[in-house]
Amino acid sequence: MTVFCLVEPDGDAVADASLRALTLGRGLAAGAATGVACVVFGALDPAVAAGLAAYGAADVYVVSGVDGYAPQAWARALAELLPDVGTAQHAVVAAGTERGNEVLAHLGAITGLPMAANCVAAAPADAGALGIVRQRWAGLLLEEAVLDAPAALLTVATDAVAAEPAPEPGPAVVHAVAPSVTDADLVVRALESSAGTGGASLATARVVVGGGRGVGSADGFAPLEELAGLLGGVVGVSRVVTSEGWRPHSMQVGQTGTKITPDVYLACGISGAIQHFAGCAGAKHIIAINTDPSAPMMTRADYAVVGDLHEVLPALIKALRARG
């Protein structure tokens, strides 16, 4: 078995979610006594290649000829890599992000291979099959299943696997790849800019300041943006905020948005529906601010502040600025 890992960028570095996926892929490859290869789209910084090698990548395939994020073209490139493995069975692993899920869904449609999302563990099973454990019902249940196919497509739950460097890493061999993509593969293409202070993304930020219905309006997010800037973090939102048009979907935290794993998640005016909590449960510490002490987010938080966020946040900002 050869295990390919789709690598997503985070500015000039590798997204933490991809390092988590690479960690699971490395364990899967070790169980099959083989190596793990990474697939990167666009230019490859030498430091990134060295970082992937530190996490166990034996080979790095650098795909050229596809500008920006084009999900079907990315899937086409991955499909062309699979037959070159020369083995009876292989796997493709990606982070359980919007990109990872979308690309592997396209890959499954192109190849006819099965895809399993939100995996937390995977290991070779009997007769060449693959045993997996994956999250279901927004992470409330764990399902054990077996994938029996020439190749398995897996996305890794972003909050379930810790990113761990390889114990004995070696150098990675870099391969240049030019896939045969068509104009139809490039119809859907996205250009994204870094969000938040210092270019941090919602998926990788160490501090996230979340806002919900209690913020009141689009203009009400100004103090959240200011606080996020002081803390070196980014702003996230609940689904109702995107439904109201106050902020774009790319900022949504939750089951249908981004799953986050920050050190601190400050939830302001968010009631805490189960779909939202599914996206922030990976936070090390949750602090909730709400006027309703019985709101679900308040009962799940490590620390809860009963009060009006429009009074609490300015006071917090003033205190932080006073400390310099």
C-alpha positions in Angstrom: 0.0 0.0 0.0 1.2 3.5 -0.9 -0.5 6.3 1.1 -0.8 9.7 -0.6 -1.6 12.8 1.5 -3.1 15.9 0.0 -1.3 18.9 1.5 -3.2 22.2 1.9 -1.2 25.4 2.2 -1.5 28.0 5.0 0.3 31.0 3.6 3.9 29.9 3.2 3.5 26.9 5.5 1.5 23.7 5.7 -1.9 23.8 7.2 -2.0 22.2 10.7 -5.0 20.1 9.5 -2.8 18.6 6.8 -0.1 17.7 9.2 -2.7 15.9 11.3 -3.8 14.0 8.2 -0.2 13.2 7.4 0.3 11.9 10.9 -2.7 9.5 10.4 -1.4 8.6 6.9 2.1 7.8 8.3 0.6 5.4 10.8 -1.4 3.7 8.1 1.6 3.4 5.9 3.7 2.0 8.8 1.0 -0.7 9.4 1.3 -1.7 5.7 5.1 -1.6 5.8 5.4 1.1 3.2 5.9 4.8 2.8 3.7 7.9 2.6 3.9 10.5 -0.2 2.6 14.1 -0.1 0.9 15.9 -3.0 1.4 19.7 -3.2 -0.2 22.0 -5.7 1.8 25.1 -6.8 5.4 26.2 -6.0 7.1 24.3 -3.2 9.3 26.2 -0.7 12.3 24.1 0.3 11.4 24.7 4.0 8.0 23.2 3.3 9.5 20.1 1.8 11.8 19.7 4.8 8.8 20.1 7.1 6.9 17.4 5.3 9.9 15.1 5.5 10.0 15.8 9.3 6.5 14.4 9.5 7.4 11.2 7.6 6.9 12.0 3.9 9.3 9.9 1.8 8.2 11.5 -1.5 6.7 14.9 -2.3 4.8 15.3 -5.7 4.7 18.9 -6.8 1.8 19.5 -9.2 2.2 22.4 -11.7 -0.1 23.8 -14.3 -3.1 24.3 -12.0 -3.3 27.9 -10.8 -5.3 28.5 -7.6 -7.7 26.0 -6.0 -9.5 24.0 -8.7 -11.2 21.0 -6.9 -11.8 18.9 -10.0 -8.4 19.6 -11.5 -6.8 18.6 -8.2 -8.8 15.4 -8.1 -7.8 14.7 -11.7 -4.1 15.1 -10.8 -4.5 12.7 -7.9 -6.3 10.2 -10.1 -3.4 10.2 -12.5 -0.9 9.5 -9.7 -2.7 6.4 -8.4 -2.0 4.0 -11.3 1.7 4.9 -11.1 2.0 3.3 -7.7 2.4 -0.2 -9.1 0.9 -1.9 -6.1 -2.5 -3.7 -5.7 -3.8 -1.3 -3.0 -3.3 2.3 -2.0 -4.9 5.1 -0.1 -5.4 8.9 -0.4 -5.7 10.9 2.8 -6.7 14.5 3.2 -7.7 16.8 6.0 -11.4 16.9 6.8 -11.6 20.5 5.6 -13.9 22.0 3.0 -11.1 21.5 0.4 -10.1 18.0 1.5 -13.7 16.8 1.5 -14.5 18.4 -1.9 -11.4 17.2 -3.7 -11.8 13.6 -2.4 -15.4 13.6 -3.4 -14.4 14.6 -6.9 -11.7 11.9 -6.8 -14.3 9.3 -5.8 -16.6 10.4 -8.7 -13.7 10.2 -11.2 -12.4 6.8 -10.1 -15.5 5.1 -8.6 -13.6 4.5 -5.4 -15.3 4.7 -1.9 -14.7 7.7 0.3 -14.9 7.8 4.1 -15.1 11.2 5.8 -14.0 12.4 9.3 -11.8 9.4 10.1 -10.0 9.2 13.4 -8.2 5.9 12.8 -7.3 3.6 10.0 -5.3 0.3 9.7 -4.9 -2.6 7.2 -7.5 -5.3 7.8 -7.8 -8.9 6.5 -7.7 -9.7 2.8 -6.3 -6.3 1.8 -9.3 -4.4 3.2 -8.9 -1.3 5.3 -10.5 -0.9 8.8 -11.5 2.6 9.8 -13.1 4.4 12.7 -14.9 7.7 11.8 -17.0 10.3 13.4 -20.8 10.3 12.7 -23.6 12.6 13.8 -21.3 15.6 14.3 -18.8 13.6 16.3 -21.4 12.3 18.8 -20.8 8.7 17.6 -17.8 6.7 16.4 -18.5 4.1 13.6 -16.2 1.2 12.9 -16.3 0.1 9.3 -14.3 -1.8 6.6 -13.4 -0.4 3.2 -12.8 -3.2 0.6 -11.5 -1.5 -2.5 -8.3 -1.2 -4.6 -7.8 2.2 -3.1 -9.4 4.0 -0.1 -10.2 7.7 0.0 -10.1 9.1 3.6 -10.5 12.5 5.1 -9.3 13.0 8.7 -11.3 14.7 11.4 -9.4 17.9 12.1 -9.8 17.7 15.9 -9.2 14.0 16.4 -5.6 13.4 15.5 -2.6 15.3 16.9 0.1 16.4 14.5 3.2 14.5 15.5 6.6 14.6 13.7 8.1 11.2 12.6 10.4 9.6 15.2 13.1 8.9 12.6 12.5 11.2 9.6 14.5 11.0 6.5 14.9 13.2 3.4 12.0 13.5 1.0 12.4 12.9 -2.7 10.7 15.7 -4.7 8.9 14.8 -8.0 7.6 17.3 -10.6 4.1 16.4 -11.9 2.2 18.0 -14.8 -1.3 16.4 -14.9 -3.4 16.2 -18.1 -6.3 18.5 -17.1 -8.9 19.9 -19.5 -10.7 23.2 -19.6 -13.7 21.5 -18.0 -11.6 20.6 -15.0 -10.8 24.3 -14.5 -14.3 25.7 -14.8 -14.5 26.0 -11.0 -11.5 27.8 -9.6 -11.1 29.8 -6.4 -8.7 32.5 -5.3 -8.5 33.0 -1.5 -6.8 35.6 0.6 -5.5 35.1 4.1 -8.0 36.0 6.8 -7.4 37.6 10.1 -4.3 39.1 11.8 -1.0 38.2 10.4 -2.5 36.0 7.7 -3.7 33.3 10.2 -6.6 31.2 9.0 -9.7 30.1 10.9 -8.6 26.5 10.8 -5.1 27.2 12.2 -5.5 30.2 14.5 -4.5 29.7 18.1 -7.1 32.2 19.3 -10.6 32.5 17.8 -13.1 35.1 18.8 -16.6 33.9 17.8 -19.7 36.0 17.4 -23.3 34.9 17.2 -26.8 36.4 17.1 -26.1 38.4 20.2 -23.6 40.6 18.4 -26.7 42.3 16.9 -25.6 43.4 13.5 -22.7 43.5 11.0 -21.4 46.7 12.6 -21.4 45.0 16.0 -18.4 42.9 15.0 -16.0 45.8 15.3 -15.0 45.1 19.0 -14.6 41.4 18.1 -12.2 42.3 15.3 -10.3 44.6 17.7 -10.1 42.0 20.4 -8.9 39.3 17.9 -6.2 41.7 16.7 -5.0 42.3 20.2 -4.9 38.5 20.9 -3.3 37.6 17.6 -6.3 35.6 16.6 -9.1 35.7 14.1 -12.9 36.1 14.1 -15.3 33.2 13.6 -19.1 33.2 13.5 -22.1 31.0 14.0 -24.4 29.9 11.2 -27.1 32.5 12.0 -24.6 35.3 11.3 -23.9 34.0 7.8 -27.6 33.5 7.2 -28.2 37.2 8.1 -25.5 38.2 5.7 -23.4 39.8 8.4 -20.3 37.8 7.6 -19.3 35.3 4.8 -19.6 31.5 5.1 -15.8 31.2 5.1 -15.9 32.5 8.7 -18.4 30.0 10.0 -17.5 27.7 12.8 -19.6 24.5 13.0 -20.6 21.2 11.4 -21.3 22.9 8.1 -18.4 25.3 8.4 -14.9 25.0 9.7 -13.8 22.8 12.6 -11.3 24.7 14.7 -8.7 23.6 17.3 -7.4 26.8 18.9 -5.9 27.1 22.3 -8.7 29.5 23.2 -12.2 30.0 21.7 -14.0 33.0 23.0 -17.7 32.6 22.1 -19.6 35.9 22.3 -23.4 36.0 22.1 -23.5 32.4 20.8 -26.2 30.1 22.2 -24.3 27.0 21.3 -26.4 24.7 19.1 -25.0 21.2 18.7 -24.0 22.0 15.1 -21.9 24.9 16.3 -20.4 23.0 19.2 -19.3 20.2 16.7 -17.0 22.8 15.1 -15.4 24.2 18.3 -15.3 21.1 20.5 -11.6 20.7 19.6 -10.7 24.0 21.3 -8.4 23.5 24.4 -10.3 26.1 26.3 -13.7 27.7 25.7 -14.8 31.0 27.2 -18.4 32.0 26.7 -20.0 35.4 27.1 -23.8 35.5 27.2 -26.7 37.2 29.0 -28.4 33.8 29.4 -26.6 31.7 32.0 -28.5 28.6 30.8 -27.5 28.8 27.2 -25.9 25.5 26.0 -22.5 27.2 25.2 -22.4 28.6 28.8 -22.9 25.1 30.3 -20.2 23.6 28.0 -17.6 26.3 28.5 -14.6 26.1 30.7 -15.3 29.7 31.8 -18.6 31.5 31.5 -19.2 35.3 31.8 -22.9 36.2 32.4 -23.2 39.7 30.9 -23.8 41.8 27.8 -20.9 41.3 25.3 -21.3 45.0 24.3 -20.1 45.9 27.9 -17.8 43.0 28.6 -15.7 43.2 25.4 -14.9 47.0 25.6 -13.8 46.4 29.2 -11.6 43.5 28.2 -10.1 45.5 25.3 -9.4 48.4 27.6 -7.7 46.1 30.1 -5.5 44.5 27.4 -4.5 47.9 26.0 -3.6 49.1 29.5 -1.2 46.1 29.9 0.5 47.2 26.7 
